[in-house]
Amino acid sequence: RTEADLHEIKQSENFVFVPDFNMYRRMEFIKTMNRHKPSLICIDSVSGCSGAKAADENKAEFASPIIWMNAVNGELWPACTIIFIHHANAHGGFRGSSAIGAAVGEVWKLEKPEADKGFSVDQRLITVPGKQRGGFGGTLLQTQEEDLTLTIQEIEPAEKDVTRAGSIMAKVLTRLRTRDRW
């Protein structure tokens, strides 16, 4: 059963599930996009929607459908947001070729928080590394509500302890940057 079935979400004007989707079937993708004209699509998961090519995810060519979709989005079908879900490796890091991450606008890492950190079972942490291409760069808290909607809020980073040496270094650097003449 699909996740939609588990939550009794039915096919409708606002939700279309495409079974046996394959990112490498470009003409089929274009036809589907022009037929439904979505504002958002979610490809879950990149490996699962790659057919027999999933075994090649360590090769840069594995990212070619992602690169193609981003390049022609808004040209061969009405522009929309495309979310690619790609699962982490066994150690929680990025899996496969770095070309996959480079092919998208942002990479978000979704993880279950540690049980002893005060989060509830319906919450997840979203880490957006760095400020990719002028993006956010920080941590978000996702909460699934009773009606299955999600709320997302920014989590303020915990203030890092500054050592005495660190504070002296900061003062020196500030002084050097603001000094008019040597």
C-alpha positions in Angstrom: 0.0 0.0 0.0 1.1 3.5 -0.6 1.3 6.3 2.0 -1.7 7.9 0.4 -3.7 4.7 0.9 -2.7 4.5 4.6 -4.0 8.0 5.2 -7.1 7.5 2.9 -6.0 10.2 0.5 -7.8 9.6 -2.8 -6.9 10.7 -6.3 -8.5 14.1 -7.0 -7.9 17.3 -8.8 -5.4 18.3 -6.2 -3.7 15.0 -5.7 -2.5 12.6 -8.4 -0.5 9.5 -7.8 1.4 8.1 -10.7 2.3 4.4 -10.1 5.4 2.9 -11.7 6.8 6.4 -12.4 10.3 6.3 -14.0 12.3 9.6 -14.3 14.1 8.3 -17.4 10.8 8.2 -19.4 10.9 11.8 -20.5 8.1 11.8 -23.0 5.7 10.1 -20.5 6.7 12.7 -17.9 6.1 15.6 -20.3 2.6 14.3 -21.2 1.7 13.7 -17.6 2.9 17.2 -16.6 0.9 18.9 -19.4 -2.2 16.8 -18.6 -2.3 17.6 -14.9 -0.4 21.0 -14.8 0.6 20.6 -11.1 2.1 23.3 -9.0 4.0 20.8 -6.9 5.3 17.3 -7.7 7.1 15.0 -5.3 9.3 12.2 -6.7 9.6 9.6 -3.9 12.2 8.3 -4.0 14.9 9.2 -6.6 16.2 5.6 -6.5 12.7 4.1 -6.5 11.7 6.1 -9.6 14.9 5.3 -11.5 14.0 1.8 -12.7 17.0 -0.4 -13.4 19.4 2.5 -13.2 19.1 2.7 -9.4 22.2 0.6 -9.0 24.1 3.3 -10.7 23.4 6.1 -8.2 27.1 6.5 -7.4 27.7 7.6 -11.0 27.3 11.3 -11.9 25.0 10.3 -14.9 22.4 9.1 -12.3 21.6 12.8 -11.8 20.8 13.5 -15.5 17.0 13.2 -15.2 17.1 15.7 -12.2 19.3 18.1 -14.2 17.0 17.8 -17.2 13.8 18.4 -15.2 15.2 21.5 -13.6 16.5 22.8 -17.0 13.2 22.4 -18.9 10.8 23.1 -16.0 8.5 25.9 -17.3 9.4 25.3 -20.9 8.1 21.8 -21.8 5.3 22.0 -19.1 3.9 24.7 -16.8 6.5 25.7 -14.2 6.2 24.0 -10.8 8.1 23.1 -7.7 9.8 19.7 -7.9 10.7 17.9 -4.7 13.1 14.9 -5.0 13.2 12.6 -2.0 16.5 10.8 -1.8 17.3 8.6 1.3 20.4 8.8 3.3 23.1 6.2 3.6 23.4 3.9 6.6 25.4 6.5 8.5 22.9 9.3 7.9 25.1 11.0 5.2 24.4 11.7 1.6 24.1 8.6 -0.6 25.3 8.3 -4.1 27.0 10.7 -6.4 27.4 14.3 -5.3 26.0 15.3 -8.7 22.5 14.5 -7.2 22.9 17.2 -4.5 24.5 19.6 -7.0 21.5 19.2 -9.4 19.0 20.7 -7.0 18.4 24.1 -5.5 18.6 23.0 -1.9 19.2 19.8 0.0 17.2 19.3 3.2 18.1 16.5 5.7 15.1 15.2 7.5 15.7 13.2 10.7 13.9 12.0 13.8 15.2 13.9 16.8 16.8 12.0 19.7 14.2 10.8 22.2 15.8 12.6 25.2 15.8 16.1 23.5 12.2 16.9 24.4 10.6 16.5 21.0 7.3 14.6 20.4 7.0 11.5 18.2 5.2 13.6 15.5 8.2 16.0 15.1 11.2 15.9 12.7 14.2 18.1 12.4 15.1 19.5 9.0 18.6 20.6 8.5 19.4 22.9 5.5 23.2 22.9 5.2 25.0 26.2 4.6 23.4 28.9 2.5 23.2 27.0 -0.7 22.7 29.4 -3.6 21.5 32.2 -1.3 19.2 29.9 0.6 18.3 29.6 4.3 20.9 27.5 6.0 19.7 26.5 9.5 17.4 24.1 11.3 13.7 23.8 11.1 11.2 21.8 13.2 8.4 20.0 11.3 5.3 18.9 13.3 2.6 16.7 11.9 -0.8 18.0 13.2 -3.8 15.8 13.9 -5.3 16.6 10.5 -2.1 15.4 8.9 -1.0 18.9 7.8 2.5 19.9 8.6 3.8 23.0 10.4 7.3 24.2 10.0 9.1 26.7 12.2 12.7 27.8 12.5 14.7 26.7 15.5 17.1 29.2 16.9 20.6 27.8 17.2 21.9 27.3 20.7 24.4 30.0 21.5 27.8 28.6 21.4 30.1 29.1 24.4 32.8 31.6 23.6 36.1 31.0 25.3 38.1 33.9 26.7 40.6 33.4 23.9 37.7 33.4 21.4 36.4 36.7 22.7 39.8 38.3 22.7 40.3 37.1 19.1 36.9 38.5 18.1 37.9 41.9 19.6 41.2 41.9 17.8 39.6 41.0 14.4 36.9 43.7 14.9 39.6 46.3 15.7 41.6 45.4 12.6 38.6 45.5 10.4 37.4 48.9 11.6 40.8 50.7 11.9 41.0 53.5 9.3 44.8 53.7 8.9 47.7 51.6 9.9 
